[in-house]
Amino acid sequence: MKAYRKIGILLLSILVVIQFVQPTKNLADGLGQNDISEVYTVPQDLHQMLVKKCYDCHSNNTRYPWYFNLQPIGWWLAAHVHEGKEHLNFSEFKNYAPEKARHKLEELLEVTEDRSMPLKAYTMFHANTELTAEDEAAMKTWLTTLGAHHH
C-alpha cells in the first residue's frame, strides 16, 4: 500500500506542477491586414461562418474553452491549433504566393465537399460548429466563383 500511496502522491504532485506551465495563446487583435477578407470579397454571412466554425484552428485568433487552462489538455489543443494553422491560416492569406493561395482555395473546396472539416473532435465540444447544408452551398458557390476546382 505504501508504494501505491507514494506513486499516487507523486502523480498528483506532477499534475499540480504542470498546471503552472501554460502554452502560449493564439490571440491577435482583430482580423488583421492579411486576412482572407483583405484578398477576396467574402460575403459577410460566409465570413461570419468562417470565423465561427474555422478560425479557432485556422487563424491567428482562437477562442479558447475553459479546459484549455488544464494541462496537459491545453498543450494538446495548442499543438492542434499550430498544426491547423500550418495547413491553412486565414489570418495570413494575403502573404500566400498566388499559386499557394489558389491551392489553399482548392483544398478548402475539397474539405467542404468531403465534410472532413471541421474535425469531429472540434464539433463535439463546440456547439453549432458543424457545417450546415447552407454553409456548404455558400462555400462551394463562393469558392467556384474564385476559380477553385478539383484536379
Chimera marker file (.cmm) of the C-alpha trace (Angstrom):
<marker_set name="trace">
<marker id="1" x="0.000" y="0.000" z="0.000" r="1" g="1" b="0" radius="0.5"/>
<marker id="2" x="2.808" y="2.408" z="0.807" r="1" g="1" b="0" radius="0.5"/>
<marker id="3" x="4.210" y="2.136" z="-2.737" r="1" g="1" b="0" radius="0.5"/>
<marker id="4" x="0.789" y="2.899" z="-4.271" r="1" g="1" b="0" radius="0.5"/>
<marker id="5" x="0.374" y="5.882" z="-1.989" r="1" g="1" b="0" radius="0.5"/>
<marker id="6" x="3.816" y="7.257" z="-2.894" r="1" g="1" b="0" radius="0.5"/>
<marker id="7" x="3.108" y="6.792" z="-6.595" r="1" g="1" b="0" radius="0.5"/>
<marker id="8" x="-0.277" y="8.497" z="-6.186" r="1" g="1" b="0" radius="0.5"/>
<marker id="9" x="1.260" y="11.458" z="-4.356" r="1" g="1" b="0" radius="0.5"/>
<marker id="10" x="3.997" y="11.720" z="-6.992" r="1" g="1" b="0" radius="0.5"/>
<marker id="11" x="1.482" y="11.679" z="-9.870" r="1" g="1" b="0" radius="0.5"/>
<marker id="12" x="-0.744" y="14.228" z="-8.132" r="1" g="1" b="0" radius="0.5"/>
<marker id="13" x="2.275" y="16.454" z="-7.494" r="1" g="1" b="0" radius="0.5"/>
<marker id="14" x="3.277" y="16.269" z="-11.154" r="1" g="1" b="0" radius="0.5"/>
<marker id="15" x="-0.280" y="17.102" z="-12.202" r="1" g="1" b="0" radius="0.5"/>
<marker id="16" x="-0.278" y="20.172" z="-9.940" r="1" g="1" b="0" radius="0.5"/>
<marker id="17" x="3.167" y="21.357" z="-11.077" r="1" g="1" b="0" radius="0.5"/>
<marker id="18" x="2.353" y="21.113" z="-14.797" r="1" g="1" b="0" radius="0.5"/>
<marker id="19" x="-0.586" y="23.479" z="-14.294" r="1" g="1" b="0" radius="0.5"/>
<marker id="20" x="1.994" y="26.263" z="-14.000" r="1" g="1" b="0" radius="0.5"/>
<marker id="21" x="3.369" y="25.519" z="-17.482" r="1" g="1" b="0" radius="0.5"/>
<marker id="22" x="0.739" y="27.113" z="-19.701" r="1" g="1" b="0" radius="0.5"/>
<marker id="23" x="1.008" y="27.123" z="-23.502" r="1" g="1" b="0" radius="0.5"/>
<marker id="24" x="1.133" y="30.408" z="-25.386" r="1" g="1" b="0" radius="0.5"/>
<marker id="25" x="-2.298" y="31.511" z="-26.544" r="1" g="1" b="0" radius="0.5"/>
<marker id="26" x="-3.040" y="32.237" z="-30.187" r="1" g="1" b="0" radius="0.5"/>
<marker id="27" x="-4.576" y="35.698" z="-29.753" r="1" g="1" b="0" radius="0.5"/>
<marker id="28" x="-4.337" y="38.544" z="-32.249" r="1" g="1" b="0" radius="0.5"/>
<marker id="29" x="-6.145" y="41.871" z="-32.257" r="1" g="1" b="0" radius="0.5"/>
<marker id="30" x="-8.998" y="41.563" z="-34.747" r="1" g="1" b="0" radius="0.5"/>
<marker id="31" x="-8.741" y="40.063" z="-38.201" r="1" g="1" b="0" radius="0.5"/>
<marker id="32" x="-5.576" y="41.840" z="-39.298" r="1" g="1" b="0" radius="0.5"/>
<marker id="33" x="-4.440" y="43.252" z="-42.603" r="1" g="1" b="0" radius="0.5"/>
<marker id="34" x="-3.506" y="39.857" z="-44.092" r="1" g="1" b="0" radius="0.5"/>
<marker id="35" x="-6.889" y="38.191" z="-43.532" r="1" g="1" b="0" radius="0.5"/>
<marker id="36" x="-8.508" y="36.392" z="-46.457" r="1" g="1" b="0" radius="0.5"/>
<marker id="37" x="-11.178" y="39.116" z="-46.468" r="1" g="1" b="0" radius="0.5"/>
<marker id="38" x="-8.422" y="41.579" z="-47.451" r="1" g="1" b="0" radius="0.5"/>
<marker id="39" x="-7.577" y="39.448" z="-50.503" r="1" g="1" b="0" radius="0.5"/>
<marker id="40" x="-11.017" y="38.379" z="-51.717" r="1" g="1" b="0" radius="0.5"/>
<marker id="41" x="-14.508" y="39.744" z="-51.346" r="1" g="1" b="0" radius="0.5"/>
<marker id="42" x="-16.015" y="37.349" z="-48.827" r="1" g="1" b="0" radius="0.5"/>
<marker id="43" x="-19.785" y="37.656" z="-48.361" r="1" g="1" b="0" radius="0.5"/>
<marker id="44" x="-20.440" y="38.854" z="-44.806" r="1" g="1" b="0" radius="0.5"/>
<marker id="45" x="-22.536" y="35.841" z="-43.761" r="1" g="1" b="0" radius="0.5"/>
<marker id="46" x="-19.907" y="33.469" z="-45.167" r="1" g="1" b="0" radius="0.5"/>
<marker id="47" x="-17.101" y="35.317" z="-43.382" r="1" g="1" b="0" radius="0.5"/>
<marker id="48" x="-19.049" y="35.158" z="-40.105" r="1" g="1" b="0" radius="0.5"/>
<marker id="49" x="-19.448" y="31.406" z="-40.629" r="1" g="1" b="0" radius="0.5"/>
<marker id="50" x="-15.709" y="31.019" z="-41.279" r="1" g="1" b="0" radius="0.5"/>
<marker id="51" x="-14.879" y="32.974" z="-38.121" r="1" g="1" b="0" radius="0.5"/>
<marker id="52" x="-17.273" y="30.892" z="-36.028" r="1" g="1" b="0" radius="0.5"/>
<marker id="53" x="-16.504" y="27.466" z="-37.460" r="1" g="1" b="0" radius="0.5"/>
<marker id="54" x="-12.951" y="27.637" z="-38.841" r="1" g="1" b="0" radius="0.5"/>
<marker id="55" x="-10.904" y="30.456" z="-37.325" r="1" g="1" b="0" radius="0.5"/>
<marker id="56" x="-10.298" y="28.785" z="-33.944" r="1" g="1" b="0" radius="0.5"/>
<marker id="57" x="-7.833" y="26.407" z="-35.612" r="1" g="1" b="0" radius="0.5"/>
<marker id="58" x="-7.077" y="28.267" z="-38.850" r="1" g="1" b="0" radius="0.5"/>
<marker id="59" x="-6.338" y="31.883" z="-37.883" r="1" g="1" b="0" radius="0.5"/>
<marker id="60" x="-4.250" y="33.968" z="-35.524" r="1" g="1" b="0" radius="0.5"/>
<marker id="61" x="-7.146" y="34.328" z="-33.109" r="1" g="1" b="0" radius="0.5"/>
<marker id="62" x="-8.516" y="31.347" z="-31.189" r="1" g="1" b="0" radius="0.5"/>
<marker id="63" x="-11.474" y="31.389" z="-28.807" r="1" g="1" b="0" radius="0.5"/>
<marker id="64" x="-10.345" y="29.105" z="-26.015" r="1" g="1" b="0" radius="0.5"/>
<marker id="65" x="-12.619" y="26.861" z="-23.955" r="1" g="1" b="0" radius="0.5"/>
<marker id="66" x="-12.194" y="26.867" z="-20.175" r="1" g="1" b="0" radius="0.5"/>
<marker id="67" x="-10.465" y="23.491" z="-20.233" r="1" g="1" b="0" radius="0.5"/>
<marker id="68" x="-7.575" y="24.961" z="-22.248" r="1" g="1" b="0" radius="0.5"/>
<marker id="69" x="-6.165" y="26.016" z="-18.873" r="1" g="1" b="0" radius="0.5"/>
<marker id="70" x="-5.982" y="22.378" z="-17.712" r="1" g="1" b="0" radius="0.5"/>
<marker id="71" x="-2.716" y="20.687" z="-18.581" r="1" g="1" b="0" radius="0.5"/>
<marker id="72" x="-1.930" y="18.521" z="-20.462" r="1" g="1" b="0" radius="0.5"/>
<marker id="73" x="-5.185" y="19.268" z="-22.382" r="1" g="1" b="0" radius="0.5"/>
<marker id="74" x="-4.045" y="22.825" z="-23.146" r="1" g="1" b="0" radius="0.5"/>
<marker id="75" x="-0.780" y="21.573" z="-24.603" r="1" g="1" b="0" radius="0.5"/>
<marker id="76" x="-2.655" y="19.195" z="-26.892" r="1" g="1" b="0" radius="0.5"/>
<marker id="77" x="-5.029" y="21.964" z="-28.023" r="1" g="1" b="0" radius="0.5"/>
<marker id="78" x="-2.156" y="24.393" z="-28.629" r="1" g="1" b="0" radius="0.5"/>
<marker id="79" x="-0.372" y="21.796" z="-30.775" r="1" g="1" b="0" radius="0.5"/>
<marker id="80" x="-3.600" y="21.115" z="-32.667" r="1" g="1" b="0" radius="0.5"/>
<marker id="81" x="-4.111" y="24.837" z="-33.404" r="1" g="1" b="0" radius="0.5"/>
<marker id="82" x="-0.471" y="25.151" z="-34.503" r="1" g="1" b="0" radius="0.5"/>
<marker id="83" x="-0.927" y="22.227" z="-36.892" r="1" g="1" b="0" radius="0.5"/>
<marker id="84" x="-4.188" y="23.666" z="-38.230" r="1" g="1" b="0" radius="0.5"/>
<marker id="85" x="-2.504" y="26.987" z="-38.952" r="1" g="1" b="0" radius="0.5"/>
<marker id="86" x="0.312" y="25.205" z="-40.800" r="1" g="1" b="0" radius="0.5"/>
<marker id="87" x="-2.283" y="23.738" z="-43.187" r="1" g="1" b="0" radius="0.5"/>
<marker id="88" x="-4.326" y="26.932" z="-43.613" r="1" g="1" b="0" radius="0.5"/>
<marker id="89" x="-4.196" y="30.292" z="-41.878" r="1" g="1" b="0" radius="0.5"/>
<marker id="90" x="-6.984" y="32.670" z="-42.903" r="1" g="1" b="0" radius="0.5"/>
<marker id="91" x="-5.211" y="35.466" z="-40.999" r="1" g="1" b="0" radius="0.5"/>
<marker id="92" x="-2.111" y="35.179" z="-43.196" r="1" g="1" b="0" radius="0.5"/>
<marker id="93" x="-3.816" y="34.518" z="-46.539" r="1" g="1" b="0" radius="0.5"/>
<marker id="94" x="-2.550" y="37.769" z="-48.068" r="1" g="1" b="0" radius="0.5"/>
<marker id="95" x="1.018" y="36.532" z="-47.519" r="1" g="1" b="0" radius="0.5"/>
<marker id="96" x="0.484" y="33.387" z="-49.610" r="1" g="1" b="0" radius="0.5"/>
<marker id="97" x="2.012" y="33.357" z="-53.083" r="1" g="1" b="0" radius="0.5"/>
<marker id="98" x="-0.740" y="33.317" z="-55.774" r="1" g="1" b="0" radius="0.5"/>
<marker id="99" x="-0.205" y="29.624" z="-56.598" r="1" g="1" b="0" radius="0.5"/>
<marker id="100" x="-0.276" y="28.641" z="-52.925" r="1" g="1" b="0" radius="0.5"/>
<marker id="101" x="-3.433" y="30.717" z="-52.343" r="1" g="1" b="0" radius="0.5"/>
<marker id="102" x="-5.154" y="29.050" z="-55.301" r="1" g="1" b="0" radius="0.5"/>
<marker id="103" x="-4.128" y="25.634" z="-53.960" r="1" g="1" b="0" radius="0.5"/>
<marker id="104" x="-5.495" y="26.521" z="-50.490" r="1" g="1" b="0" radius="0.5"/>
<marker id="105" x="-8.834" y="27.510" z="-52.061" r="1" g="1" b="0" radius="0.5"/>
<marker id="106" x="-8.950" y="24.165" z="-53.870" r="1" g="1" b="0" radius="0.5"/>
<marker id="107" x="-8.181" y="22.326" z="-50.629" r="1" g="1" b="0" radius="0.5"/>
<marker id="108" x="-10.900" y="24.332" z="-48.900" r="1" g="1" b="0" radius="0.5"/>
<marker id="109" x="-13.367" y="23.251" z="-51.583" r="1" g="1" b="0" radius="0.5"/>
<marker id="110" x="-12.264" y="19.634" z="-51.164" r="1" g="1" b="0" radius="0.5"/>
<marker id="111" x="-12.667" y="19.562" z="-47.362" r="1" g="1" b="0" radius="0.5"/>
<marker id="112" x="-16.034" y="21.290" z="-47.714" r="1" g="1" b="0" radius="0.5"/>
<marker id="113" x="-17.267" y="18.707" z="-50.206" r="1" g="1" b="0" radius="0.5"/>
<marker id="114" x="-15.951" y="15.677" z="-48.335" r="1" g="1" b="0" radius="0.5"/>
<marker id="115" x="-17.097" y="17.140" z="-44.994" r="1" g="1" b="0" radius="0.5"/>
<marker id="116" x="-13.745" y="16.439" z="-43.327" r="1" g="1" b="0" radius="0.5"/>
<marker id="117" x="-13.730" y="19.878" z="-41.707" r="1" g="1" b="0" radius="0.5"/>
<marker id="118" x="-14.398" y="20.982" z="-39.084" r="1" g="1" b="0" radius="0.5"/>
<marker id="119" x="-12.981" y="17.937" z="-37.340" r="1" g="1" b="0" radius="0.5"/>
<marker id="120" x="-15.428" y="15.806" z="-35.369" r="1" g="1" b="0" radius="0.5"/>
<marker id="121" x="-13.243" y="16.261" z="-32.265" r="1" g="1" b="0" radius="0.5"/>
<marker id="122" x="-13.903" y="20.013" z="-32.579" r="1" g="1" b="0" radius="0.5"/>
<marker id="123" x="-17.631" y="19.889" z="-33.318" r="1" g="1" b="0" radius="0.5"/>
<marker id="124" x="-18.243" y="17.500" z="-30.392" r="1" g="1" b="0" radius="0.5"/>
<marker id="125" x="-17.118" y="20.156" z="-27.916" r="1" g="1" b="0" radius="0.5"/>
<marker id="126" x="-18.216" y="23.327" z="-29.733" r="1" g="1" b="0" radius="0.5"/>
<marker id="127" x="-21.946" y="23.707" z="-30.261" r="1" g="1" b="0" radius="0.5"/>
<marker id="128" x="-23.273" y="24.670" z="-33.689" r="1" g="1" b="0" radius="0.5"/>
<marker id="129" x="-19.933" y="24.392" z="-35.462" r="1" g="1" b="0" radius="0.5"/>
<marker id="130" x="-20.760" y="21.645" z="-37.954" r="1" g="1" b="0" radius="0.5"/>
<marker id="131" x="-21.246" y="22.932" z="-41.478" r="1" g="1" b="0" radius="0.5"/>
<marker id="132" x="-24.898" y="23.073" z="-42.446" r="1" g="1" b="0" radius="0.5"/>
<marker id="133" x="-26.128" y="22.341" z="-45.964" r="1" g="1" b="0" radius="0.5"/>
<marker id="134" x="-26.499" y="26.112" z="-46.408" r="1" g="1" b="0" radius="0.5"/>
<marker id="135" x="-22.912" y="26.680" z="-45.224" r="1" g="1" b="0" radius="0.5"/>
<marker id="136" x="-21.626" y="24.085" z="-47.675" r="1" g="1" b="0" radius="0.5"/>
<marker id="137" x="-23.609" y="25.518" z="-50.580" r="1" g="1" b="0" radius="0.5"/>
<marker id="138" x="-22.450" y="29.074" z="-49.836" r="1" g="1" b="0" radius="0.5"/>
<marker id="139" x="-18.850" y="27.930" z="-49.502" r="1" g="1" b="0" radius="0.5"/>
<marker id="140" x="-18.914" y="25.924" z="-52.745" r="1" g="1" b="0" radius="0.5"/>
<marker id="141" x="-20.534" y="28.783" z="-54.664" r="1" g="1" b="0" radius="0.5"/>
<marker id="142" x="-18.029" y="31.317" z="-53.369" r="1" g="1" b="0" radius="0.5"/>
<marker id="143" x="-15.011" y="29.079" z="-53.973" r="1" g="1" b="0" radius="0.5"/>
<marker id="144" x="-16.054" y="28.153" z="-57.513" r="1" g="1" b="0" radius="0.5"/>
<marker id="145" x="-16.597" y="31.839" z="-58.378" r="1" g="1" b="0" radius="0.5"/>
<marker id="146" x="-12.985" y="32.355" z="-57.285" r="1" g="1" b="0" radius="0.5"/>
<marker id="147" x="-11.913" y="29.608" z="-59.677" r="1" g="1" b="0" radius="0.5"/>
<marker id="148" x="-11.377" y="26.767" z="-57.219" r="1" g="1" b="0" radius="0.5"/>
<marker id="149" x="-11.872" y="23.309" z="-58.698" r="1" g="1" b="0" radius="0.5"/>
<marker id="150" x="-10.754" y="19.717" z="-58.206" r="1" g="1" b="0" radius="0.5"/>
<marker id="151" x="-7.821" y="18.308" z="-60.117" r="1" g="1" b="0" radius="0.5"/>
<link id1="1" id2="2" r="1" g="1" b="0" radius="0.2"/>
<link id1="2" id2="3" r="1" g="1" b="0" radius="0.2"/>
<link id1="3" id2="4" r="1" g="1" b="0" radius="0.2"/>
<link id1="4" id2="5" r="1" g="1" b="0" radius="0.2"/>
<link id1="5" id2="6" r="1" g="1" b="0" radius="0.2"/>
<link id1="6" id2="7" r="1" g="1" b="0" radius="0.2"/>
<link id1="7" id2="8" r="1" g="1" b="0" radius="0.2"/>
<link id1="8" id2="9" r="1" g="1" b="0" radius="0.2"/>
<link id1="9" id2="10" r="1" g="1" b="0" radius="0.2"/>
<link id1="10" id2="11" r="1" g="1" b="0" radius="0.2"/>
<link id1="11" id2="12" r="1" g="1" b="0" radius="0.2"/>
<link id1="12" id2="13" r="1" g="1" b="0" radius="0.2"/>
<link id1="13" id2="14" r="1" g="1" b="0" radius="0.2"/>
<link id1="14" id2="15" r="1" g="1" b="0" radius="0.2"/>
<link id1="15" id2="16" r="1" g="1" b="0" radius="0.2"/>
<link id1="16" id2="17" r="1" g="1" b="0" radius="0.2"/>
<link id1="17" id2="18" r="1" g="1" b="0" radius="0.2"/>
<link id1="18" id2="19" r="1" g="1" b="0" radius="0.2"/>
<link id1="19" id2="20" r="1" g="1" b="0" radius="0.2"/>
<link id1="20" id2="21" r="1" g="1" b="0" radius="0.2"/>
<link id1="21" id2="22" r="1" g="1" b="0" radius="0.2"/>
<link id1="22" id2="23" r="1" g="1" b="0" radius="0.2"/>
<link id1="23" id2="24" r="1" g="1" b="0" radius="0.2"/>
<link id1="24" id2="25" r="1" g="1" b="0" radius="0.2"/>
<link id1="25" id2="26" r="1" g="1" b="0" radius="0.2"/>
<link id1="26" id2="27" r="1" g="1" b="0" radius="0.2"/>
<link id1="27" id2="28" r="1" g="1" b="0" radius="0.2"/>
<link id1="28" id2="29" r="1" g="1" b="0" radius="0.2"/>
<link id1="29" id2="30" r="1" g="1" b="0" radius="0.2"/>
<link id1="30" id2="31" r="1" g="1" b="0" radius="0.2"/>
<link id1="31" id2="32" r="1" g="1" b="0" radius="0.2"/>
<link id1="32" id2="33" r="1" g="1" b="0" radius="0.2"/>
<link id1="33" id2="34" r="1" g="1" b="0" radius="0.2"/>
<link id1="34" id2="35" r="1" g="1" b="0" radius="0.2"/>
<link id1="35" id2="36" r="1" g="1" b="0" radius="0.2"/>
<link id1="36" id2="37" r="1" g="1" b="0" radius="0.2"/>
<link id1="37" id2="38" r="1" g="1" b="0" radius="0.2"/>
<link id1="38" id2="39" r="1" g="1" b="0" radius="0.2"/>
<link id1="39" id2="40" r="1" g="1" b="0" radius="0.2"/>
<link id1="40" id2="41" r="1" g="1" b="0" radius="0.2"/>
<link id1="41" id2="42" r="1" g="1" b="0" radius="0.2"/>
<link id1="42" id2="43" r="1" g="1" b="0" radius="0.2"/>
<link id1="43" id2="44" r="1" g="1" b="0" radius="0.2"/>
<link id1="44" id2="45" r="1" g="1" b="0" radius="0.2"/>
<link id1="45" id2="46" r="1" g="1" b="0" radius="0.2"/>
<link id1="46" id2="47" r="1" g="1" b="0" radius="0.2"/>
<link id1="47" id2="48" r="1" g="1" b="0" radius="0.2"/>
<link id1="48" id2="49" r="1" g="1" b="0" radius="0.2"/>
<link id1="49" id2="50" r="1" g="1" b="0" radius="0.2"/>
<link id1="50" id2="51" r="1" g="1" b="0" radius="0.2"/>
<link id1="51" id2="52" r="1" g="1" b="0" radius="0.2"/>
<link id1="52" id2="53" r="1" g="1" b="0" radius="0.2"/>
<link id1="53" id2="54" r="1" g="1" b="0" radius="0.2"/>
<link id1="54" id2="55" r="1" g="1" b="0" radius="0.2"/>
<link id1="55" id2="56" r="1" g="1" b="0" radius="0.2"/>
<link id1="56" id2="57" r="1" g="1" b="0" radius="0.2"/>
<link id1="57" id2="58" r="1" g="1" b="0" radius="0.2"/>
<link id1="58" id2="59" r="1" g="1" b="0" radius="0.2"/>
<link id1="59" id2="60" r="1" g="1" b="0" radius="0.2"/>
<link id1="60" id2="61" r="1" g="1" b="0" radius="0.2"/>
<link id1="61" id2="62" r="1" g="1" b="0" radius="0.2"/>
<link id1="62" id2="63" r="1" g="1" b="0" radius="0.2"/>
<link id1="63" id2="64" r="1" g="1" b="0" radius="0.2"/>
<link id1="64" id2="65" r="1" g="1" b="0" radius="0.2"/>
<link id1="65" id2="66" r="1" g="1" b="0" radius="0.2"/>
<link id1="66" id2="67" r="1" g="1" b="0" radius="0.2"/>
<link id1="67" id2="68" r="1" g="1" b="0" radius="0.2"/>
<link id1="68" id2="69" r="1" g="1" b="0" radius="0.2"/>
<link id1="69" id2="70" r="1" g="1" b="0" radius="0.2"/>
<link id1="70" id2="71" r="1" g="1" b="0" radius="0.2"/>
<link id1="71" id2="72" r="1" g="1" b="0" radius="0.2"/>
<link id1="72" id2="73" r="1" g="1" b="0" radius="0.2"/>
<link id1="73" id2="74" r="1" g="1" b="0" radius="0.2"/>
<link id1="74" id2="75" r="1" g="1" b="0" radius="0.2"/>
<link id1="75" id2="76" r="1" g="1" b="0" radius="0.2"/>
<link id1="76" id2="77" r="1" g="1" b="0" radius="0.2"/>
<link id1="77" id2="78" r="1" g="1" b="0" radius="0.2"/>
<link id1="78" id2="79" r="1" g="1" b="0" radius="0.2"/>
<link id1="79" id2="80" r="1" g="1" b="0" radius="0.2"/>
<link id1="80" id2="81" r="1" g="1" b="0" radius="0.2"/>
<link id1="81" id2="82" r="1" g="1" b="0" radius="0.2"/>
<link id1="82" id2="83" r="1" g="1" b="0" radius="0.2"/>
<link id1="83" id2="84" r="1" g="1" b="0" radius="0.2"/>
<link id1="84" id2="85" r="1" g="1" b="0" radius="0.2"/>
<link id1="85" id2="86" r="1" g="1" b="0" radius="0.2"/>
<link id1="86" id2="87" r="1" g="1" b="0" radius="0.2"/>
<link id1="87" id2="88" r="1" g="1" b="0" radius="0.2"/>
<link id1="88" id2="89" r="1" g="1" b="0" radius="0.2"/>
<link id1="89" id2="90" r="1" g="1" b="0" radius="0.2"/>
<link id1="90" id2="91" r="1" g="1" b="0" radius="0.2"/>
<link id1="91" id2="92" r="1" g="1" b="0" radius="0.2"/>
<link id1="92" id2="93" r="1" g="1" b="0" radius="0.2"/>
<link id1="93" id2="94" r="1" g="1" b="0" radius="0.2"/>
<link id1="94" id2="95" r="1" g="1" b="0" radius="0.2"/>
<link id1="95" id2="96" r="1" g="1" b="0" radius="0.2"/>
<link id1="96" id2="97" r="1" g="1" b="0" radius="0.2"/>
<link id1="97" id2="98" r="1" g="1" b="0" radius="0.2"/>
<link id1="98" id2="99" r="1" g="1" b="0" radius="0.2"/>
<link id1="99" id2="100" r="1" g="1" b="0" radius="0.2"/>
<link id1="100" id2="101" r="1" g="1" b="0" radius="0.2"/>
<link id1="101" id2="102" r="1" g="1" b="0" radius="0.2"/>
<link id1="102" id2="103" r="1" g="1" b="0" radius="0.2"/>
<link id1="103" id2="104" r="1" g="1" b="0" radius="0.2"/>
<link id1="104" id2="105" r="1" g="1" b="0" radius="0.2"/>
<link id1="105" id2="106" r="1" g="1" b="0" radius="0.2"/>
<link id1="106" id2="107" r="1" g="1" b="0" radius="0.2"/>
<link id1="107" id2="108" r="1" g="1" b="0" radius="0.2"/>
<link id1="108" id2="109" r="1" g="1" b="0" radius="0.2"/>
<link id1="109" id2="110" r="1" g="1" b="0" radius="0.2"/>
<link id1="110" id2="111" r="1" g="1" b="0" radius="0.2"/>
<link id1="111" id2="112" r="1" g="1" b="0" radius="0.2"/>
<link id1="112" id2="113" r="1" g="1" b="0" radius="0.2"/>
<link id1="113" id2="114" r="1" g="1" b="0" radius="0.2"/>
<link id1="114" id2="115" r="1" g="1" b="0" radius="0.2"/>
<link id1="115" id2="116" r="1" g="1" b="0" radius="0.2"/>
<link id1="116" id2="117" r="1" g="1" b="0" radius="0.2"/>
<link id1="117" id2="118" r="1" g="1" b="0" radius="0.2"/>
<link id1="118" id2="119" r="1" g="1" b="0" radius="0.2"/>
<link id1="119" id2="120" r="1" g="1" b="0" radius="0.2"/>
<link id1="120" id2="121" r="1" g="1" b="0" radius="0.2"/>
<link id1="121" id2="122" r="1" g="1" b="0" radius="0.2"/>
<link id1="122" id2="123" r="1" g="1" b="0" radius="0.2"/>
<link id1="123" id2="124" r="1" g="1" b="0" radius="0.2"/>
<link id1="124" id2="125" r="1" g="1" b="0" radius="0.2"/>
<link id1="125" id2="126" r="1" g="1" b="0" radius="0.2"/>
<link id1="126" id2="127" r="1" g="1" b="0" radius="0.2"/>
<link id1="127" id2="128" r="1" g="1" b="0" radius="0.2"/>
<link id1="128" id2="129" r="1" g="1" b="0" radius="0.2"/>
<link id1="129" id2="130" r="1" g="1" b="0" radius="0.2"/>
<link id1="130" id2="131" r="1" g="1" b="0" radius="0.2"/>
<link id1="131" id2="132" r="1" g="1" b="0" radius="0.2"/>
<link id1="132" id2="133" r="1" g="1" b="0" radius="0.2"/>
<link id1="133" id2="134" r="1" g="1" b="0" radius="0.2"/>
<link id1="134" id2="135" r="1" g="1" b="0" radius="0.2"/>
<link id1="135" id2="136" r="1" g="1" b="0" radius="0.2"/>
<link id1="136" id2="137" r="1" g="1" b="0" radius="0.2"/>
<link id1="137" id2="138" r="1" g="1" b="0" radius="0.2"/>
<link id1="138" id2="139" r="1" g="1" b="0" radius="0.2"/>
<link id1="139" id2="140" r="1" g="1" b="0" radius="0.2"/>
<link id1="140" id2="141" r="1" g="1" b="0" radius="0.2"/>
<link id1="141" id2="142" r="1" g="1" b="0" radius="0.2"/>
<link id1="142" id2="143" r="1" g="1" b="0" radius="0.2"/>
<link id1="143" id2="144" r="1" g="1" b="0" radius="0.2"/>
<link id1="144" id2="145" r="1" g="1" b="0" radius="0.2"/>
<link id1="145" id2="146" r="1" g="1" b="0" radius="0.2"/>
<link id1="146" id2="147" r="1" g="1" b="0" radius="0.2"/>
<link id1="147" id2="148" r="1" g="1" b="0" radius="0.2"/>
<link id1="148" id2="149" r="1" g="1" b="0" radius="0.2"/>
<link id1="149" id2="150" r="1" g="1" b="0" radius="0.2"/>
<link id1="150" id2="151" r="1" g="1" b="0" radius="0.2"/>
</marker_set>
